[in-house]
Amino acid sequence: RGSSVIRALSASPLALHALKNDIAARGLSVHFSPNIAIISYNDFVRLTEKQPQQMAW
């Protein structure tokens, strides 16, 4: 919450998302910024489907 990086990102026009399972696995649920949307893996897949391809492997 007090991170200068989170404050800077929150002030930008970006939408911030984090995976719920990753947050739980690292015990960060209590310390998580309310400015970041917590999403499931299914939500993550939906987000990637909406966005143009950024990198080709």
Secondary structure, 3 states (H helix, E strand, C coil): CCCHHHHHHHHCCCCCEEEHHHHHHCCCHHHCCCCCEEECHHHHHHHHHHCCCCCCC
